[in-house]
Amino acid sequence: MKARKTTIGLILCGALLTAIGCGGQRTANMETTKMETTQTEKWNGIFPKGDRAPADWFTGTVWLHMLAQKTGGDEYGIGSVTFEPGARSNWHTHPAGQTLVVIDGQGLYQERGQKIRTINKGETIVCDPNIEHWHGATPNTRMTHIAITNDKGAGNVTWLKPVTDEEYKVGR
């Protein structure tokens, strides 16, 4: 029993020494940890925010975390997309359709020629193939959705023009 306590004590001492590290590294690591903690405290999403989405396709700040990439055997890709307040996609189409499942916040969805629709956590949008549409957050609320985008060899998206501020405000 004494040998077991000694072994556990040595393991704990080793872990403590590893955690303390060198003086200079300790400070840098502590600063990084503080930054990460602050960012983590502000983000309560199910999945990580991911990487900033390309500005060519979105207005405002949008984050994309791919959950499943399309592979040779799959006909779809799945991503968690977070729109900060006021952010939105460009107008676009999906040759094989897309399904959106809102998992947090409140957002907006519009098909060309239709009124803007408010979408809430727990709602699902099924966008038929080749329907011109856009989606994003409301002006005051962040929105995260899971995007399931079909491909079937036709490509997964055709990006069009940005949604103007006027278009974004119409119908709300």
C-alpha positions as CSV (number, residue, x, y, z in Angstrom):
1,M,0.0,0.0,0.0
2,K,2.9,2.3,0.8
3,A,4.5,1.7,-2.6
4,R,1.1,2.6,-4.3
5,K,0.9,5.9,-2.3
6,T,4.5,6.8,-3.3
7,T,3.7,6.1,-7.0
8,I,0.6,8.2,-6.9
9,G,2.6,11.0,-5.2
10,L,5.3,10.9,-7.8
11,I,2.7,11.0,-10.6
12,L,1.0,14.0,-9.0
13,C,4.4,15.8,-8.5
14,G,5.3,15.1,-12.1
15,A,1.9,16.5,-13.3
16,L,2.4,19.6,-11.1
17,L,5.9,20.2,-12.4
18,T,4.7,19.8,-16.0
19,A,1.8,22.3,-15.3
20,I,4.2,24.8,-13.8
21,G,6.9,24.5,-16.6
22,C,9.5,27.2,-17.2
23,G,8.9,30.8,-16.1
24,G,8.7,32.3,-19.6
25,Q,6.5,29.5,-21.0
26,R,4.3,29.6,-18.0
27,T,3.3,33.2,-18.7
28,A,2.7,32.7,-22.4
29,N,0.6,29.6,-21.7
30,M,-1.4,31.3,-19.0
31,E,-2.1,34.2,-21.3
32,T,-3.2,31.8,-24.1
33,T,-5.4,29.9,-21.6
34,K,-7.0,33.1,-20.4
35,M,-7.8,34.1,-24.0
36,E,-9.2,30.7,-24.8
37,T,-11.2,30.7,-21.6
38,T,-12.7,34.1,-22.3
39,Q,-13.6,33.0,-25.9
40,T,-15.1,29.7,-24.6
41,E,-17.1,31.5,-21.9
42,K,-18.7,33.7,-24.6
43,W,-19.5,30.8,-26.9
44,N,-22.0,28.2,-25.7
45,G,-22.6,26.4,-29.0
46,I,-22.9,22.6,-29.4
47,F,-20.0,22.6,-31.9
48,P,-16.9,24.9,-32.2
49,K,-17.5,28.1,-34.1
50,G,-14.9,26.9,-36.6
51,D,-13.2,29.2,-39.2
52,R,-14.3,32.5,-40.5
53,A,-16.4,31.9,-43.7
54,P,-15.3,33.5,-46.9
55,A,-16.3,37.2,-47.2
56,D,-17.0,36.6,-50.9
57,W,-20.1,34.7,-50.0
58,F,-21.3,36.4,-46.8
59,T,-22.0,39.8,-45.4
60,G,-20.9,40.3,-41.8
61,T,-19.2,37.7,-39.5
62,V,-20.0,34.1,-40.3
63,W,-18.3,31.0,-38.9
64,L,-18.2,27.6,-40.5
65,H,-17.3,24.3,-38.7
66,M,-17.5,21.3,-41.1
67,L,-19.0,18.3,-39.4
68,A,-18.8,15.9,-42.4
69,Q,-17.0,16.6,-45.6
70,K,-18.5,15.2,-48.8
71,T,-16.4,12.2,-49.8
72,G,-16.5,9.8,-52.7
73,G,-19.1,7.6,-51.1
74,D,-21.3,10.5,-49.8
75,E,-23.7,12.8,-51.7
76,Y,-23.7,15.5,-49.0
77,G,-21.6,17.7,-46.7
78,I,-22.7,18.8,-43.3
79,G,-21.6,22.0,-41.6
80,S,-22.5,24.0,-38.5
81,V,-22.8,27.7,-39.6
82,T,-23.0,30.5,-37.1
83,F,-24.1,34.0,-38.2
84,E,-23.3,36.9,-35.9
85,P,-26.1,39.5,-35.6
86,G,-26.8,41.1,-39.0
87,A,-24.7,38.6,-40.9
88,R,-26.2,36.8,-43.9
89,S,-25.3,34.7,-46.9
90,N,-25.3,35.9,-50.5
91,W,-28.2,34.9,-52.7
92,H,-27.4,31.4,-53.9
93,T,-28.8,28.1,-55.2
94,H,-28.1,24.5,-54.6
95,P,-28.3,22.2,-57.7
96,A,-29.3,19.2,-55.5
97,G,-31.1,21.1,-52.6
98,Q,-30.2,21.9,-49.0
99,T,-31.7,21.3,-45.5
100,L,-31.1,23.8,-42.7
101,V,-31.7,22.8,-39.0
102,V,-31.7,25.8,-36.7
103,I,-29.9,24.8,-33.5
104,D,-29.5,28.2,-31.8
105,G,-30.9,31.7,-31.9
106,Q,-33.2,33.3,-34.4
107,G,-32.5,33.9,-38.1
108,L,-34.0,34.9,-41.4
109,Y,-34.6,32.9,-44.6
110,Q,-35.9,34.2,-47.9
111,E,-36.6,32.6,-51.3
112,R,-36.5,35.0,-54.3
113,G,-39.9,36.7,-54.8
114,Q,-41.1,35.6,-51.3
115,K,-41.3,37.5,-48.0
116,I,-38.5,37.1,-45.5
117,R,-39.3,34.4,-43.0
118,T,-38.1,34.3,-39.3
119,I,-36.6,31.0,-38.4
120,N,-36.1,29.9,-34.8
121,K,-34.2,27.3,-32.8
122,G,-35.7,23.8,-33.6
123,E,-37.1,24.7,-37.0
124,T,-36.0,23.0,-40.2
125,I,-36.0,24.5,-43.7
126,V,-35.9,22.3,-46.8
127,C,-34.7,24.2,-49.8
128,D,-35.5,22.5,-53.1
129,P,-32.9,22.3,-55.9
130,N,-32.1,25.5,-57.8
131,I,-34.3,27.8,-55.6
132,E,-32.6,31.1,-55.3
133,H,-32.4,32.0,-51.5
134,W,-30.4,33.4,-48.7
135,H,-30.3,32.9,-44.9
136,G,-28.7,34.6,-41.9
137,A,-29.1,36.1,-38.5
138,T,-31.6,38.8,-37.4
139,P,-30.1,42.2,-36.8
140,N,-30.0,41.6,-33.1
141,T,-29.6,37.9,-32.6
142,R,-26.9,35.3,-33.4
143,M,-28.1,32.2,-35.3
144,T,-26.5,28.8,-35.8
145,H,-27.8,26.2,-38.2
146,I,-26.7,22.8,-39.4
147,A,-26.5,22.9,-43.2
148,I,-26.9,19.6,-45.0
149,T,-26.0,20.3,-48.6
150,N,-26.6,17.7,-51.3
151,D,-24.3,17.3,-54.2
152,K,-25.1,14.3,-56.4
153,G,-22.4,15.3,-58.8
154,A,-24.0,18.6,-59.7
155,G,-21.9,20.7,-57.3
156,N,-23.2,21.9,-53.9
157,V,-23.7,25.6,-54.4
158,T,-23.9,28.4,-57.0
159,W,-23.1,31.7,-55.3
160,L,-24.8,34.9,-56.6
161,K,-24.9,38.6,-55.6
162,P,-24.8,39.8,-52.0
163,V,-28.1,40.5,-50.3
164,T,-28.3,44.3,-50.1
165,D,-29.1,46.1,-46.9
166,E,-32.4,47.2,-48.5
167,E,-33.4,43.5,-49.3
168,Y,-32.4,42.5,-45.8
169,K,-34.7,45.1,-44.2
170,V,-37.7,44.5,-46.5
171,G,-40.6,42.6,-45.0
172,R,-39.5,42.7,-41.4
